Amino acid sequence: MNYDQARWTEGEEVYEPHLAEKRSTEVAVADSPLPDDLTRDELDLPDLSEPELARHYTRLSQMSYGVESGPIPLGSCTMKYNPTFTEDVAALPGAGTHPDRSEGTVQGSLELRYRLQEYLAAIGGMESVTLQPPAGAAGEFTGILVAKAYHEHHDEERSEIIVPESAHGTNFASAALAGYDVVELPSAEDGRVDVEALRAAVSEDTAALMLTNPNTLGLFERDIEEIAEVVHEAGGLLYYDGANLNALLGRARPGDMGFDVMHYNVHKTFATPHGGGGPGAGPVGVSEALAPFLPTPQVRATDSGYETFEPERTIGKVHGFAGNWLVLVKTYAYIARLGDAGLADASAKAVLNANYLASRIDYEIPFSPFHHEFVASAGRDAADVARRMLDYGVHPPTTKWPEAVDEALMTEPTEAETRDSLDHLARAFDRAAADSDADLEAAPERTAARRIDQASAARNPRLSWQALDE
Ligand SMILES: *Cc1c(COP(=O)(O)O)cnc(C)c1O
């Protein structure tokens, strides 16, 4: 398979889409019932016909790369393919109900919410689940607020949350945003939690320990039961960062390991759209003791159907209405289609694919045995190796994190890739490794956008054609 990304340049001699020529579009405002200060006489819009517009967006898509172009093996991000049948389900005429409709007229939507709460609770080994948080980080924040409300209800003043150094950056941020002091826990030599260091870190100030298992190196925390005991004995709670459940699905449950509260990223584990700012969803599951503090409303089953209710000591709302509702419809469709056996099969293949890919590449992988992802060391600038991989027609892995591996390439192929696709990915890894420093420094050469100035792109993003025009 060869790769050359399309490079369209709009607005030059041969093709003139008049993007820069704005037309002042007269708007009929005479009969407007709106007050004058809320209306305007013209709109600053490009003057384009429908075919021009369709072609513009098609060209943009050809200059881009998505999971429908090839694999995106971003470790931790779990960029699995989103099956299109879930879009069909979310597009059913009955799916998009108005959130203010009376409950008696939306029993189907309520049933779906109820069943999804139950599915996720069963998958995580939790008692109750809220579907409201709109992203993983929002789920973490919600989960920590629930934990905080629990401690406050028991008249406990606890000021610290312990987070291992290998944790996702959002864990530190969520704990801090909820008003806690963050205590960073160093890892042991083998990349796992150092249980002795944990013993030394816990105290009557410990509100919770936030943990990912398998951790960001793909390693399973074998001592999880002992870890849970240490935290619980100190009166703290165990938070599970379940953004990426791909190694556990249908096989092991955070609730059974001793976790009290967790979030799920449906846009990582349950094949709903991902990236570009969402929308995603980050449901939160809790143990029985924490259930009264969940956001409101929750859905329950009654003898005559389904209804919403307010948990007894709710922390309130973290999103309007039911959260990102149509994303949740897709989540439900995906889980229902796969079923228990399908979910367990997905995790088996995710782990097999990561291990197969690792066995095919010529890179040092310092930590093992890993599960759904592995972290290879690039041996030189990981970002340059990643840019070179773009030239070989694949999306590169996550770079330079976690820091326990020098010049990290954190790689997660997901269960969706075939053996051919994994072999292609492996060739891209190895060809980039064999290329000269000069090749790497010139990369990428075959993409629509060449080497970009990342700092300016982040600081001065031009996200609209007006901004580009200026
Ligand atoms: C992606 C991720 C998050 C955050 O999820 P968002 O939906 O991006 O907010 C948290 N923890 C881990 C381990 C993740 O991979």
The ligand as an SDF file (V2000), in Angstrom:
LIG
                    3D

 15 15  0  0  0  0  0  0  0  0999 V2000
   -8.6510    9.8760   27.4020 C   0  0  0  0  0  0  0  0  0  0  0  0
   -8.3660    9.6340   28.8010 C   0  0  0  0  0  0  0  0  0  0  0  0
   -8.9520   10.4350   29.7980 C   0  0  0  0  0  0  0  0  0  0  0  0
   -9.7860   11.6710   29.5060 C   0  0  0  0  0  0  0  0  0  0  0  0
  -10.8960   11.4580   28.6760 O   0  0  0  0  0  0  0  0  0  0  0  0
  -11.5160   12.6560   27.8080 P   0  0  0  0  0  0  0  0  0  0  0  0
  -12.7810   12.1200   27.2370 O   0  0  0  0  0  0  0  0  0  0  0  0
  -10.4860   12.9910   26.7620 O   0  0  0  0  0  0  0  0  0  0  0  0
  -11.7580   13.8220   28.7070 O   0  0  0  0  0  0  0  0  0  0  0  0
   -8.6910   10.0970   31.1130 C   0  0  0  0  0  0  0  0  0  0  0  0
   -7.8970    9.0610   31.4370 N   0  0  0  0  0  0  0  0  0  0  0  0
   -7.3100    8.2670   30.5110 C   0  0  0  0  0  0  0  0  0  0  0  0
   -6.4500    7.1080   30.9280 C   0  0  0  0  0  0  0  0  0  0  0  0
   -7.5130    8.5340   29.1560 C   0  0  0  0  0  0  0  0  0  0  0  0
   -6.9260    7.7640   28.2330 O   0  0  0  0  0  0  0  0  0  0  0  0
  1  2  1  0
  2  3  1  0
  2 14  2  0
  3  4  1  0
  3 10  2  0
  4  5  1  0
  5  6  1  0
  6  7  2  0
  6  8  1  0
  6  9  1  0
 10 11  1  0
 11 12  2  0
 12 13  1  0
 12 14  1  0
 14 15  1  0
M  END
$$$$
